[in-house]
Amino acid sequence: MRNFITSLLGALTALVIFTLGGLVLVAGIAGALATIAARRADAVRTVEPGSYLIFDLATNITDAPSPYDFGALGSGTYRTVQLRDVTTALRAAATDSRIAGILIKGSLVPEGYGSGYGALREVRRALYEFRKSGKPVKAYLSFATTRDYYLASAAGEITLDPYGVILMPGLATEPVFFGGMFEKYGVGVQVTRVGKYKSYVEQYTRQDMSPENRTQTQLLLDDIWSDLVAEIGGARGIPPSGLQAVVDAEGLIRPGPAKRAGLIDRIATSDEIIDELRAATGPGAAKASFKQVPLYAYLNLEPRPAGTSFGPGVAVVYAEGDIVDGEGVTGQVGASAYARELRRLRADDSVKAVVLRVNSPGGSVTASEEIQREIRLIRRKKPVVVSMGAYAASGGYWISASSDRIFAEPTTITGSIGVFGIQLDVQKLLNGLGVTFDRVKTGKFADIVTISRPKTDEEMAVFQRLVDWIYGKFVEKVSAGRRLRPGYVAEIAQGRVWSGEQALHLGLVDQIGGLGDAIGYAEKLANLNPGCRVVEFPRKKDFAQALAELLGRLPPENVRAGGMVGELERRLEREAGMLGALNDPQGAYARLPFDLELK
């Protein structure tokens, strides 16, 4: 059924692309190469003394390195930047005598699992470390989302454009439900699950949230929001009640109310800010209005200190995206590819410890177990430390449980210890078109995986036994890995999601901290000196690989509309992609119980 739906969606998309594909492809290639050439021409070659480091938020901050490396043609692509690159650059700038300060501007462009609050918290810490050097951190905002303002609140001075706004009404999530559509068009849905909170299947069976799902979602959002309010309020000297009051009163916070509430320090236009920085630093070279260096250029000019090129070190493996069987594609955690890399790291004597950075809602049970098996084997020879990003839920927690130590951020979404299976059929849909099926078989369950008819009660019992068995194994793994009583794990499991702060109290994680903390802890476990060699996986693709994938992606990305229509298209594409990631051979999944997209 998964292949049927994805093929149907692909065919409909192809009808549009077929007409526009040729023109879009040529324009896309030309545009991409022109952009690269322009960036190469404009690339900053040196850092002038007294320069400001420009941290333009118009990017997506991912945990894993960007798979595209266009270094051969220029300064690279800057729509995506790696978290560790950002934090290392900010710390390097703190001791760089040529850097006079930092200016934060623009608005984040979250995509996939990037720019989550866990990653942003690490960036905020790096900004605070920069401020300890005595150099100023300024933020200039025009249209700032909650994520933008959360990051900018680490600045010592925040300025808002006179016609700007802070869009910080609180957190919300809006799941999409296809139950009504499936019923209308005759697509049957039968589910098996363990855990009363394991509600992922609801979006295919219901038209709204179940009471259990609503309860856990509300509690989770309340916990994450409380942490954000506390951090923002602490940075700005505003009590939580006062910050909540202005949020509830304004929703879209205009410059006047923002200044009166203490959210910003001043109201000014961009040209006023530029004039002040020109007066402080002097005019810049070429087209720059004042002495400055963009963060992306600084990254290229000042390679991050990853320790020595040779000798013992730590390997950081980024499990970012849905966990799927097979090799996977960019943005997925393919079990075959990751297991192969983990085996290589296990055999590499120069790798003394492994840090697994998890930013995943989970996925295939079979794939999760394949990866966890390799983690367990590595631990027989060297330590494994887990760092949880924005998500480390269900299958993401499955691969984390058997480690030496787990770090999480307070806003990490984790837990979701539960399992579900989903069975679809198209009998009514195709019968209405005059399409029918017949069958011949040699055993009672020979056609149990068919999509041509609903499953019988006896067949559903077979699937339920499988899901029950896998859930029991999941509880056993958590119990053994976290050294918790099985009965206690069963109580806190049930598919329930927890924030990182809650997970710490429950014993599901060991410590609040980020990727840097996890790397430092791994170094200690392996008796390595701080700042040792760090290797990363997935590695960047070479130019030929990146260009081939770029050409394959250009048409759909260029056809996509903007504004509200583009947002709807993006959301539906995301939902279809989630279905496409359901490729477990047993049809069993340990995945976040819903597609939690915080707004």
C-alpha positions in Angstrom: 0.0 0.0 0.0 2.9 2.3 0.8 4.2 1.8 -2.7 0.8 2.4 -4.2 0.3 5.7 -2.5 3.8 7.0 -3.1 3.6 5.9 -6.8 0.2 7.6 -7.2 1.6 10.9 -5.7 4.7 10.5 -7.9 2.6 10.1 -11.0 0.5 13.2 -10.3 3.7 15.2 -9.6 5.3 13.9 -12.8 2.4 15.2 -14.9 3.3 18.7 -13.8 7.0 18.2 -14.0 6.9 16.7 -17.5 5.6 19.9 -18.9 7.9 22.2 -17.0 10.8 19.9 -16.3 13.0 20.8 -19.3 12.8 24.6 -18.8 13.1 24.3 -15.0 16.1 21.9 -15.3 18.0 24.2 -17.6 17.1 27.3 -15.5 18.0 25.5 -12.3 21.4 24.4 -13.5 22.2 27.8 -14.8 20.9 29.5 -11.6 22.8 27.1 -9.4 26.1 27.5 -11.3 25.6 31.3 -11.5 25.0 31.5 -7.7 28.1 29.4 -7.0 30.2 31.6 -9.4 28.8 34.8 -7.8 29.6 33.6 -4.3 33.1 32.6 -5.5 33.6 36.1 -6.8 32.3 37.7 -3.7 34.1 35.4 -1.3 35.8 37.1 1.6 39.6 36.4 1.3 40.7 37.9 4.6 39.3 39.2 7.8 40.0 42.9 8.4 41.0 43.9 11.9 38.0 45.3 13.8 35.4 43.4 11.7 32.0 42.3 12.9 31.1 38.6 12.4 27.7 38.6 10.7 25.5 35.7 11.8 22.7 35.7 9.2 20.0 33.4 10.4 18.7 32.8 6.9 19.8 29.3 7.0 18.9 25.8 8.3 21.1 24.6 11.2 21.5 20.9 11.0 23.2 18.4 13.3 24.9 16.5 10.5 27.3 18.0 8.0 25.7 19.2 4.8 26.0 16.4 2.2 26.9 18.9 -0.5 30.4 20.2 -0.8 30.9 22.7 -3.6 34.3 23.8 -2.3 35.9 23.2 -5.7 33.8 25.9 -7.3 33.6 28.5 -4.5 32.7 29.1 -0.9 29.9 26.6 -0.8 26.2 26.6 -0.3 25.0 28.4 2.7 21.3 27.5 2.9 22.4 24.7 5.3 25.1 25.0 8.0 26.2 22.5 10.5 25.6 23.1 14.2 29.2 22.1 15.2 30.6 24.5 12.5 28.5 27.4 14.0 29.5 26.8 17.6 33.1 26.2 16.9 33.3 29.4 14.7 31.7 31.5 17.5 34.1 30.2 20.1 37.1 30.8 17.7 35.8 34.3 17.1 35.8 35.0 20.8 39.6 34.8 20.9 40.2 36.2 17.4 41.7 39.7 17.8 40.3 40.7 14.3 36.7 40.1 15.4 35.2 43.1 17.2 31.7 41.7 17.8 28.8 39.8 16.4 25.7 41.0 14.6 22.8 38.6 14.4 20.2 39.3 11.7 17.7 37.6 9.5 15.3 34.7 10.2 15.9 31.0 10.4 14.7 28.7 7.6 13.9 25.4 9.4 13.7 22.4 7.1 13.4 18.7 8.0 14.7 18.2 11.5 17.0 21.2 11.4 17.0 24.4 13.5 15.3 22.5 16.4 15.4 24.1 19.9 18.0 21.6 21.0 20.5 22.9 18.4 19.5 26.5 19.1 20.2 26.1 22.8 23.8 25.0 21.9 24.2 28.1 19.7 22.9 30.3 22.5 25.5 28.8 24.9 28.3 29.6 22.3 27.0 33.2 22.0 27.1 33.6 25.8 30.7 32.2 25.8 31.5 34.8 23.1 30.1 37.6 25.3 32.5 36.6 28.1 35.3 37.8 26.0 34.0 41.3 26.5 33.0 41.8 22.8 29.5 42.9 22.1 26.7 40.7 20.6 24.0 42.7 18.8 20.8 41.5 17.2 18.8 43.3 14.6 15.4 41.8 14.0 12.7 42.6 11.4 10.3 39.7 11.4 11.3 37.3 14.2 9.7 34.0 14.9 9.9 32.3 18.3 13.0 30.4 17.2 14.7 33.6 15.9 13.9 35.5 19.1 15.0 32.6 21.4 18.4 32.7 19.7 18.6 36.5 19.5 17.8 36.8 23.3 21.4 35.7 24.0 22.5 39.1 22.5 23.5 41.9 24.8 21.5 44.4 22.7 18.4 43.7 20.6 17.0 46.1 18.1 13.7 45.8 16.2 12.8 47.5 13.0 10.1 50.2 13.4 7.8 48.1 11.2 9.1 44.8 12.5 7.3 42.3 14.6 8.1 39.5 17.0 5.9 36.5 16.1 6.0 34.7 19.5 2.4 33.7 20.4 3.4 30.4 22.1 3.9 26.9 20.8 1.4 25.0 18.7 1.3 21.9 16.7 -1.4 21.0 14.1 -1.4 17.3 13.0 -2.9 16.4 9.7 -5.6 13.7 9.6 -6.4 11.6 6.6 -9.0 9.3 8.1 -11.9 11.1 6.5 -10.3 11.1 3.1 -9.4 7.4 3.3 -13.0 6.6 4.2 -14.3 8.8 1.4 -12.2 7.1 -1.3 -12.5 3.6 0.1 -9.0 3.1 1.5 -9.2 0.7 4.4 -7.0 1.1 7.5 -6.4 -1.5 10.2 -3.9 -1.0 12.9 -2.1 -2.8 15.7 -0.3 -1.1 18.4 1.0 -1.3 22.0 0.9 1.8 24.2 -2.2 3.9 24.8 -0.2 7.0 23.8 1.2 5.5 20.6 -1.0 7.6 18.4 1.0 7.8 15.1 -1.7 5.7 13.4 -4.5 8.1 14.4 -3.8 10.4 11.4 -4.9 7.6 9.1 -7.8 6.4 11.2 -9.3 9.5 12.9 -10.3 13.1 12.0 -9.0 14.6 15.3 -6.7 13.8 18.2 -7.6 11.1 20.7 -7.9 12.3 24.4 -4.7 10.5 25.3 -2.8 12.1 22.4 -4.2 15.5 23.2 -3.2 15.1 26.9 0.4 14.1 26.2 0.9 16.7 23.5 -0.4 19.5 25.7 1.9 18.5 28.6 4.9 18.2 26.3 4.3 21.6 24.7 3.7 23.2 28.1 7.0 21.7 29.4 9.0 22.9 26.3 7.4 26.3 26.4 8.1 26.7 30.1 11.8 26.1 29.4 11.9 28.6 26.6 10.1 31.2 28.7 12.5 30.7 31.5 15.6 31.1 29.3 14.3 34.1 27.4 13.0 35.7 30.6 16.3 35.1 32.4 18.3 36.6 29.5 16.0 39.7 29.4 15.3 40.1 33.1 11.6 39.4 32.7 9.7 37.2 35.1 7.9 34.3 33.4 4.5 35.7 34.3 5.4 39.0 32.7 6.6 37.4 29.5 3.5 35.2 29.3 1.4 38.3 29.8 2.8 40.2 26.9 2.7 37.0 24.7 -1.0 36.5 25.5 -1.8 40.2 25.1 -0.1 40.8 21.8 0.5 37.5 19.9 2.2 39.5 17.1 4.4 41.7 19.3 4.9 45.2 17.7 7.9 47.4 18.4 6.2 49.6 21.0 4.9 46.8 23.2 8.1 44.8 22.7 10.2 47.7 24.1 7.9 48.4 27.0 8.0 44.7 28.0 11.8 44.7 27.8 12.0 42.2 24.9 14.1 44.7 22.9 16.4 47.5 23.8 15.7 49.9 21.0 13.8 50.6 17.8 15.8 51.5 14.7 16.1 51.1 11.0 18.7 49.0 9.3 20.5 52.0 7.8 20.9 53.5 11.3 22.5 50.2 12.5 24.8 50.2 9.5 25.9 53.8 10.1 26.7 53.0 13.8 28.7 50.0 12.8 30.6 51.9 10.1 31.4 54.6 12.7 32.6 51.9 15.1 34.6 49.7 12.7 35.4 52.0 9.7 34.2 51.5 6.1 34.5 48.0 4.7 36.3 46.8 1.6 34.6 46.4 -1.8 30.8 46.4 -1.5 30.6 46.0 2.3 29.2 49.1 4.2 31.4 48.4 7.2 34.1 46.0 8.2 32.5 42.6 8.4 32.8 38.9 7.6 29.9 36.6 7.1 29.8 33.5 9.3 29.9 31.2 6.2 33.0 33.0 4.9 34.6 32.9 8.4 34.0 29.1 8.5 36.0 28.7 5.3 38.7 31.1 6.2 39.2 29.7 9.7 38.8 25.9 9.5 37.4 24.6 12.8 40.0 23.1 15.2 39.1 19.5 15.0 42.3 18.4 16.7 45.3 16.8 14.9 44.8 15.3 11.5 46.2 12.0 12.7 46.3 10.0 15.9 43.6 8.7 18.2 40.2 10.5 18.3 36.4 10.5 18.6 34.0 9.6 15.9 30.7 11.5 15.7 27.9 9.6 13.9 24.8 11.7 13.1 21.6 9.8 13.0 19.3 12.6 11.7 16.0 11.8 10.0 13.6 8.8 9.7 15.2 5.4 10.4 14.6 3.2 7.4 15.7 -0.2 6.1 18.3 -0.3 3.4 20.7 2.4 2.4 18.3 5.3 2.8 18.6 8.7 1.1 19.8 12.1 2.2 17.7 13.1 5.2 17.2 9.4 6.3 19.0 7.1 8.6 19.5 4.0 6.4 20.3 1.0 8.5 22.6 -0.7 6.0 24.7 2.4 5.5 24.9 3.2 9.2 25.6 -0.4 10.3 28.4 -0.6 7.7 30.0 2.6 9.0 29.6 1.6 12.7 31.4 -1.7 11.8 34.2 0.3 10.2 34.5 2.5 13.3 34.5 -0.6 15.6 37.5 -2.0 13.7 39.4 1.3 13.4 41.9 1.3 16.3 42.5 5.1 15.9 38.8 5.7 16.9 38.8 5.5 20.7 35.2 6.5 21.3 32.0 7.0 19.4 29.4 9.8 19.9 26.0 9.1 18.4 24.1 12.3 17.8 20.4 11.4 17.4 17.9 13.8 15.8 15.3 11.3 14.8 11.6 10.5 15.5 12.4 6.8 14.8 10.9 4.5 12.2 11.5 0.9 11.2 11.9 -1.5 14.1 14.1 -3.8 12.0 16.4 -0.9 11.0 16.6 0.4 14.6 17.7 -3.0 15.8 20.3 -3.4 13.1 21.8 -0.1 14.2 21.6 -0.8 17.9 23.2 -4.2 17.4 26.3 -2.4 16.1 26.2 0.0 19.0 26.3 -2.9 21.4 29.2 -4.5 19.6 31.2 -1.2 19.6 30.7 -0.9 23.4 32.6 -4.2 23.9 35.7 -2.4 22.6 35.2 1.3 23.2 32.7 3.7 24.9 29.6 5.0 23.1 28.0 8.3 24.3 24.7 9.6 22.9 23.8 13.2 22.4 20.1 13.9 21.7 19.1 16.8 19.5 15.5 18.0 18.9 14.1 14.5 18.6 15.3 11.1 19.9 12.0 9.3 20.2 10.8 5.7 19.7 13.3 4.2 17.2 15.5 7.2 18.0 15.5 6.1 21.6 15.8 2.4 20.6 19.3 3.1 19.1 20.2 5.3 22.1 19.3 3.0 25.1 22.4 0.8 25.0 25.0 3.5 25.5 27.4 4.5 28.3 25.7 7.8 28.8 22.9 9.9 27.3 22.9 13.7 27.1 19.7 15.6 26.1 18.6 19.1 26.0 15.6 20.2 28.2 13.5 20.6 25.0 14.5 17.3 23.4 11.5 15.2 22.5 12.2 11.7 23.6 10.7 8.5 25.0 7.8 7.2 22.9 8.6 3.6 23.9 5.9 1.9 21.9 5.3 0.0 18.7 2.6 0.1 16.0 1.7 -1.6 12.7 -0.5 -0.3 10.0 -2.3 -2.3 7.3 -4.0 -0.6 4.4 -6.3 -2.0 1.7 -7.8 -0.6 -1.5 -10.6 -3.0 -2.1 -13.4 -0.5 -2.0 -11.4 2.1 -3.9 -10.7 -0.3 -6.8 -14.0 -2.1 -6.7 -15.6 1.3 -7.4 -13.5 1.5 -10.6 -14.4 -2.1 -11.6 -11.1 -3.6 -10.6 -11.3 -6.9 -8.6 -8.9 -9.5 -7.3 -9.0 -13.3 -7.1 -6.4 -15.6 -5.4 -5.0 -19.1 -5.1 -2.9 -19.9 -2.1 -1.2 -22.8 -0.3 -1.5 -21.7 3.3 -4.1 -20.0 5.5 -1.9 -16.9 5.8 -0.2 -17.0 2.4 -1.7 -13.7 1.4 -1.6 -12.0 4.7 0.3 -9.0 3.4 -2.1 -8.3 0.5 -3.6 -4.8 0.0 -6.5 -6.1 -2.1 -8.8 -6.8 0.9 -9.2 -6.1 4.6 -7.4 -8.4 7.0 -9.5 -11.0 8.9 -9.7 -10.9 12.7 -7.4 -14.0 12.7 -4.8 -12.2 10.5 -5.0 -9.1 12.7 -4.3 -11.3 15.7 -1.1 -12.4 14.0 0.0 -8.8 13.5 -0.9 -7.9 17.1 1.2 -10.8 18.4 4.1 -9.5 16.4 3.7 -6.0 17.8 3.2 -7.2 21.3 6.4 -9.3 21.1 8.4 -6.4 19.7 7.1 -4.1 22.4 8.3 -6.6 25.0 11.7 -6.6 23.5 11.8 -2.8 23.4 11.0 -2.7 27.1 13.7 -5.3 27.8 16.3 -3.3 25.9 15.5 -0.1 27.8 15.5 -1.9 31.1 18.9 -3.5 30.4 20.4 -0.4 28.8 19.3 2.1 31.4 19.5 -0.4 34.4 15.8 0.2 35.3 13.2 -2.3 36.5 11.1 -3.8 33.6 7.9 -3.0 35.5 9.0 0.6 35.9 9.9 0.9 32.2 6.5 -0.5 31.3 4.8 2.2 33.4 6.7 5.1 31.8 6.6 3.6 28.3 3.1 3.2 26.7 4.3 5.2 23.7 4.4 8.3 25.9 6.6 11.2 24.8 8.7 13.2 27.3 10.7 16.3 27.2 14.4 16.0 27.9 13.9 17.5 31.4 11.2 15.0 32.2 13.3 12.1 30.8 16.2 13.1 33.1 13.9 12.8 36.2 12.6 9.5 34.9 16.0 8.0 34.3 15.7 7.8 30.5 18.6 10.2 30.1 21.6 10.8 32.3 22.5 14.5 31.9 21.3 17.8 30.4 23.9 18.9 27.8 24.7 19.3 24.1 26.9 17.7 21.5 30.0 19.4 22.8 29.3 18.0 26.3 28.9 14.5 24.9 32.2 14.8 22.9 34.0 16.0 26.0 32.6 13.1 28.1 33.6 10.6 25.4 37.1 12.0 25.5 37.3 11.4 29.2 36.0 7.9 29.0 38.6 7.1 26.3 41.4 8.9 28.2 41.9 11.3 25.4 43.1 14.9 25.6 40.5 17.6 25.1 40.3 18.8 21.5 41.5 15.5 20.0 40.8 14.5 16.4 37.1 14.3 15.5 35.8 12.4 12.4 32.2 12.6 11.3 29.7 10.4 9.5 27.8 10.9 7.1 30.7 12.5 5.2 30.2 15.2 2.6 29.6 14.0 -1.0 32.1 14.9 -3.7 31.1 17.4 -6.4 30.0 14.7 -8.9 27.7 13.0 -6.4 26.3 16.3 -5.1 25.6 17.6 -8.7 23.9 14.4 -9.7 21.6 14.6 -6.7 21.1 18.4 -7.2 19.9 17.7 -10.8 17.5 15.1 -9.5 16.0 17.5 -7.1 15.9 20.7 -9.1 12.5 20.4 -10.8 10.2 19.8 -7.7 12.0 22.4 -5.7 11.7 25.1 -8.4 8.1 24.3 -9.2 7.0 24.7 -5.6 4.9 27.8 -4.9 5.6 30.3 -2.1 3.5 31.7 0.7 0.6 29.8 2.2 0.2 27.6 -0.9 3.8 26.6 -0.7 3.5 25.9 3.0 0.5 23.6 2.3 2.4 21.9 -0.5 5.4 21.4 1.8 3.3 19.9 4.5 1.5 17.4 2.3 4.9 16.5 0.7 6.2 15.9 4.2 3.3 13.6 5.1 3.7 11.6 1.9 7.4 11.3 2.6 6.6 9.9 6.0 4.5 7.2 4.4 7.4 6.5 2.0 9.7 6.0 5.0 7.5 3.1 6.3 9.5 0.3 4.8 10.0 -2.2 7.6 9.8 -5.7 6.2 7.7 -6.8 9.2 5.4 -3.8 9.0 6.3 -2.8 12.6 7.5 0.7 13.5 8.9 2.4 16.6 8.2 6.0 15.6 7.2 9.2 17.3 3.4 8.8 17.9 2.6 11.8 15.7 4.3 14.3 13.4 5.1 17.0 16.0 5.9 20.2 14.1 6.2 23.0 16.6 5.1 26.4 15.3 
